Amino acid sequence: MYEMWAEHDPAVSPPAVVWHVVAKDDASSSLCGRFLEPSQRVVPVGDGAGAAGPDRYCDPCLVTVREALAASAR
């Protein structure tokens, strides 16, 4: 089972949040291999009141999920 992990992406301007996919049983790294630091995790505000920047999704993480789903569908 997987979950999404949001963190600030320092590599883009203006600042954005990037979403990675992590396995629930091991949230120390994402499916793309990036080491995830718990102190860098962003918890999105669900009420829409915050000034949210643009969200981005990690393409390598999503490719890995897509490949896993395709393999399990065979």
Buried (B, 14 or more C-beta within 10 A) or exposed (E): EBEEBBBBBEEEEEEBBBBBBBEEEEBEBBBBEBEBEEEEEBEEEEEEEEEEEEEEEBEEBBEBEEEEEEEEEE
